[in-house]
Amino acid sequence: MILKYINKIRANISIYANKKATNILDGTYKSIYIGKSLNFENLREYVINDEVKDIDWKSSARTGKLLVKQYIAEKKHNIMLVMDTGLKMEADTDLHEQKKDIALYVAGTIGYLAIKNGDYVGMTYANDKVKYKPFKYNLYNLEEYLADYDKNCFNNNLNINETLDYIFKNISKRMIIFVITDIDGINMVENKILKKINQIHDILFININDNFMFGNDIFDIKENKYIPSMISNDSKLNSLEKEIKNNIIKENVKRFRKNNISMVSISSEKEINEKIIELLEEHKNASIN
């Protein structure tokens, strides 16, 4: 199999790493799972210097001995890439790159780093139903997942809530979930779904910025027609649109932060590496706090 997507991602990461004189992406990725990286293994008797918070009071009362919970480090993480779909992904970003392409290479970069770290990568996205690509740990599987998304991206009768609900109900493994969507998808995510998922999993959001309705020859994907120039060249309407979108982003950032959920926005392939670092660092700090 020719690794069409992976080879481009590998080259971009290599160029970025050389620029920075260190592979900062790898180091940042490895530090993401602070706070939830231990699995319960068994109980043992309390010894001096054990953490009081680790005492299992029920088991201690039942046995008459002071028992503490013993944990082991998780050696593998399950990285779930949740991809938004639909005709809207055919649209451009505000830097005139196709949203689907940005989604592909964001997902591919995260997946590539995860697999290099020895972790497992899965993918979910919706068309006529939610498609689940199981957790695998090699680049050939990741390439297959990216190619499948590329082929089916524009077919969708479901929304991002249904994809997240599917994950919550059907996948029992603890996961780090990356939701790759746009402003509509972010604004659509329901608080009740967020809270359910966030109790068990880590969840992070990547917003792919939409283009603005300003300029000549602006095509409306949803309506399948060009926007009249008297509207698309109206500077007051353009300012109002920017203000509305900025407010939506700010409100959702505030909503996510209340639940220690991090988010970044991306407009171009050139921003991907920097923005992933920003996202992982913000998530790490939120976990510590």
C-alpha positions as CSV (number, residue, x, y, z in Angstrom):
1,M,0.0,0.0,0.0
2,I,1.3,3.5,-0.9
3,L,1.1,5.7,2.2
4,K,-0.2,8.8,0.4
5,Y,-1.4,10.6,3.4
6,I,1.1,9.3,5.9
7,N,4.1,10.2,3.8
8,K,2.9,13.8,3.5
9,I,2.3,14.0,7.3
10,R,5.7,12.4,8.1
11,A,7.4,15.0,5.8
12,N,5.6,17.9,7.4
13,I,6.4,16.7,10.9
14,S,10.1,16.2,10.0
15,I,10.4,19.7,8.5
16,Y,8.8,21.2,11.6
17,A,11.0,19.2,13.9
18,N,14.1,20.3,12.1
19,K,13.0,23.9,12.2
20,K,12.6,23.6,16.0
21,A,15.8,21.6,16.4
22,T,13.8,19.1,18.5
23,N,10.9,16.8,18.0
24,I,8.6,18.9,20.2
25,L,5.5,17.2,18.8
26,D,6.4,13.8,20.2
27,G,7.3,15.2,23.6
28,T,4.1,17.2,23.8
29,Y,2.0,14.3,22.8
30,K,3.5,12.0,25.4
31,S,2.6,14.4,28.2
32,I,-1.1,14.6,27.3
33,Y,-2.5,11.9,29.6
34,I,-1.7,13.5,33.0
35,G,-4.3,12.7,35.7
36,K,-5.9,9.7,34.1
37,S,-3.0,7.4,33.3
38,L,-3.5,4.8,36.0
39,N,-5.6,1.7,36.2
40,F,-6.8,0.0,39.4
41,E,-5.1,-3.3,39.9
42,N,-5.8,-4.6,43.4
43,L,-5.9,-3.9,47.2
44,R,-3.0,-4.1,49.7
45,E,-2.5,-3.1,53.3
46,Y,-1.8,0.5,54.1
47,V,1.9,1.4,54.8
48,I,3.3,4.7,56.1
49,N,3.5,7.4,53.4
50,D,0.6,6.0,51.3
51,E,-1.9,8.6,50.1
52,V,-5.0,8.8,52.3
53,K,-7.1,9.4,49.2
54,D,-6.2,5.9,48.0
55,I,-7.7,4.2,51.1
56,D,-10.6,1.9,50.2
57,W,-12.8,2.6,53.2
58,K,-15.5,0.0,52.4
59,S,-13.0,-2.8,51.9
60,S,-11.2,-1.7,55.1
61,A,-14.4,-1.8,57.2
62,R,-15.3,-5.2,55.8
63,T,-11.9,-6.9,56.4
64,G,-10.9,-5.0,59.6
65,K,-7.6,-4.0,57.9
66,L,-6.7,-0.6,56.5
67,L,-6.5,-1.2,52.7
68,V,-5.4,1.0,49.9
69,K,-6.0,0.8,46.2
70,Q,-3.0,-0.1,44.1
71,Y,-2.7,1.2,40.6
72,I,-0.6,0.3,37.5
73,A,0.3,2.7,34.8
74,E,-1.5,2.4,31.5
75,K,1.1,1.5,28.8
76,K,-1.2,2.1,25.9
77,H,-3.7,4.9,25.1
78,N,-6.7,4.6,22.8
79,I,-6.9,7.6,20.6
80,M,-10.3,8.1,19.0
81,L,-10.5,10.5,16.0
82,V,-14.1,11.8,15.6
83,M,-14.5,13.3,12.2
84,D,-17.3,15.6,11.1
85,T,-18.8,15.0,7.7
86,G,-21.3,16.4,5.3
87,L,-21.4,18.8,2.4
88,K,-20.1,21.6,4.6
89,M,-16.7,19.9,4.6
90,E,-16.4,20.7,0.9
91,A,-16.4,24.4,1.8
92,D,-13.2,26.5,2.2
93,T,-11.6,27.9,5.4
94,D,-11.0,31.6,5.8
95,L,-7.5,31.0,4.3
96,H,-9.1,29.3,1.2
97,E,-8.2,25.7,1.9
98,Q,-10.8,22.9,1.8
99,K,-12.1,22.0,5.2
100,K,-12.0,18.3,4.5
101,D,-8.3,18.5,3.6
102,I,-7.5,20.2,6.9
103,A,-9.6,17.6,8.8
104,L,-7.7,14.8,7.1
105,Y,-4.3,16.1,7.9
106,V,-5.1,17.1,11.5
107,A,-6.4,13.6,12.1
108,G,-3.5,12.0,10.3
109,T,-0.9,14.0,12.3
110,I,-2.5,13.1,15.6
111,G,-2.8,9.4,14.6
112,Y,0.8,9.3,13.3
113,L,2.1,10.7,16.6
114,A,0.0,8.2,18.6
115,I,1.1,5.2,16.6
116,K,4.8,6.3,16.9
117,N,4.2,6.4,20.6
118,G,2.9,2.8,20.6
119,D,-0.7,3.8,21.1
120,Y,-3.9,2.6,19.4
121,V,-5.9,4.8,16.9
122,G,-9.6,4.4,16.0
123,M,-11.9,6.6,14.0
124,T,-15.6,7.4,13.9
125,Y,-17.6,9.4,11.4
126,A,-21.2,9.5,10.2
127,N,-22.8,9.2,6.8
128,D,-26.0,7.1,6.6
129,K,-25.0,5.6,9.9
130,V,-22.0,6.0,12.3
131,K,-19.0,4.2,10.9
132,Y,-16.5,2.9,13.5
133,K,-13.0,2.0,12.6
134,P,-11.5,-0.1,15.4
135,F,-8.4,0.7,17.4
136,K,-5.2,-0.4,15.5
137,Y,-1.6,0.4,16.0
138,N,0.1,0.6,12.6
139,L,0.3,3.2,9.9
140,Y,-1.2,1.1,7.2
141,N,-4.5,1.0,9.2
142,L,-4.3,4.7,9.7
143,E,-3.8,5.3,6.0
144,E,-6.8,3.1,5.3
145,Y,-9.0,5.1,7.8
146,L,-7.9,8.4,6.2
147,A,-8.6,7.2,2.7
148,D,-12.0,5.9,3.7
149,Y,-12.9,9.2,5.3
150,D,-11.7,11.1,2.2
151,K,-13.9,9.0,0.0
152,N,-17.1,9.2,2.2
153,C,-16.7,12.6,3.8
154,F,-19.5,14.4,2.0
155,N,-22.2,11.9,2.6
156,N,-24.0,12.5,5.9
157,N,-27.5,12.4,7.3
158,L,-26.4,12.5,11.0
159,N,-24.9,15.2,13.2
160,I,-21.9,15.2,15.6
161,N,-24.1,14.5,18.7
162,E,-25.2,11.2,17.2
163,T,-21.5,10.2,16.6
164,L,-20.5,11.1,20.1
165,D,-23.6,9.3,21.5
166,Y,-22.6,6.2,19.6
167,I,-19.1,6.2,21.1
168,F,-20.5,6.6,24.6
169,K,-22.9,3.7,24.2
170,N,-20.9,1.3,22.2
171,I,-17.2,1.7,23.1
172,S,-16.2,0.8,26.6
173,K,-12.4,1.4,26.4
174,R,-11.1,4.6,28.1
175,M,-10.1,7.0,25.3
176,I,-8.6,10.3,24.4
177,I,-11.2,11.7,22.0
178,F,-10.3,14.3,19.4
179,V,-13.4,15.9,17.8
180,I,-12.5,17.5,14.4
181,T,-15.4,19.7,13.3
182,D,-16.3,23.3,12.5
183,I,-18.2,26.1,14.2
184,D,-21.6,24.5,13.4
185,G,-20.5,21.2,14.9
186,I,-19.0,22.8,18.0
187,N,-22.1,24.9,18.6
188,M,-24.3,21.8,18.1
189,V,-22.6,19.6,20.7
190,E,-25.0,19.2,23.6
191,N,-23.8,19.7,27.2
192,K,-25.4,16.4,28.3
193,I,-23.3,14.4,25.8
194,L,-20.2,16.4,26.8
195,K,-20.7,15.7,30.5
196,K,-21.3,12.0,30.0
197,I,-18.2,11.5,27.8
198,N,-16.0,13.7,30.0
199,Q,-16.7,11.7,33.1
200,I,-14.9,8.7,31.5
201,H,-12.7,10.0,28.7
202,D,-10.5,12.9,27.8
203,I,-12.1,15.0,25.0
204,L,-10.5,17.7,22.9
205,F,-11.9,19.8,20.1
206,I,-10.4,21.1,16.9
207,N,-12.4,23.7,15.1
208,I,-11.8,24.1,11.4
209,N,-12.5,27.8,10.6
210,D,-15.2,28.6,8.0
211,N,-14.7,31.1,5.2
212,F,-16.5,34.4,5.4
213,M,-19.3,35.5,3.0
214,F,-17.2,38.5,1.8
215,G,-15.7,39.1,-1.6
216,N,-16.5,38.2,-5.2
217,D,-17.8,34.8,-6.4
218,I,-18.7,33.5,-3.0
219,F,-20.5,30.2,-3.3
220,D,-22.9,28.9,-0.7
221,I,-22.4,25.2,-0.3
222,K,-25.7,24.6,1.5
223,E,-27.9,26.6,-0.9
224,N,-25.8,25.4,-3.9
225,K,-25.6,28.9,-5.4
226,Y,-23.5,32.0,-5.5
227,I,-24.2,34.7,-3.0
228,P,-25.4,38.0,-4.7
229,S,-22.5,40.4,-4.9
230,M,-24.5,43.2,-3.3
231,I,-24.5,41.0,-0.1
232,S,-21.1,39.4,-0.4
233,N,-19.4,42.8,-0.9
234,D,-21.3,44.5,2.0
235,S,-18.6,45.4,4.5
236,K,-21.1,46.0,7.3
237,L,-22.5,42.5,6.9
238,N,-19.0,41.1,6.8
239,S,-18.2,42.8,10.1
240,L,-21.4,41.5,11.6
241,E,-20.6,38.0,10.4
242,K,-17.1,38.1,12.0
243,E,-18.5,39.4,15.3
244,I,-21.2,36.6,15.4
245,K,-18.7,33.9,14.7
246,N,-16.2,35.2,17.1
247,N,-18.8,35.3,19.8
248,I,-19.9,31.7,19.1
249,I,-16.3,30.6,19.5
250,K,-15.8,32.6,22.7
251,E,-18.9,31.2,24.2
252,N,-18.0,27.6,23.4
253,V,-14.4,28.0,24.7
254,K,-15.9,29.3,27.9
255,R,-18.4,26.3,28.0
256,F,-15.6,23.8,27.4
257,R,-13.3,25.2,29.9
258,K,-15.9,24.8,32.6
259,N,-15.5,21.1,32.0
260,N,-11.7,21.2,31.5
261,I,-12.1,20.6,27.8
262,S,-9.6,22.3,25.4
263,M,-10.1,23.6,21.9
264,V,-8.1,25.2,19.1
265,S,-9.1,26.7,15.7
266,I,-7.2,25.9,12.5
267,S,-7.5,27.5,9.0
268,S,-4.5,26.1,7.1
269,E,-2.4,23.0,6.8
270,K,0.7,25.1,7.8
271,E,-0.9,25.8,11.2
272,I,-1.5,22.1,12.1
273,N,1.7,21.3,14.0
274,E,1.7,24.5,16.0
275,K,-2.0,24.2,16.8
276,I,-1.8,20.5,17.9
277,I,1.0,21.5,20.3
278,E,-1.1,24.4,21.6
279,L,-4.1,22.0,22.1
280,L,-2.1,19.3,23.9
281,E,-0.3,21.8,26.2
282,E,-3.6,23.5,27.1
283,H,-5.1,20.1,27.9
284,K,-2.2,19.0,30.0
285,N,-2.4,22.2,32.0
286,A,-6.1,21.8,32.4
287,S,-5.6,18.3,33.7
288,I,-3.0,19.5,36.3
289,N,-5.3,22.2,37.5
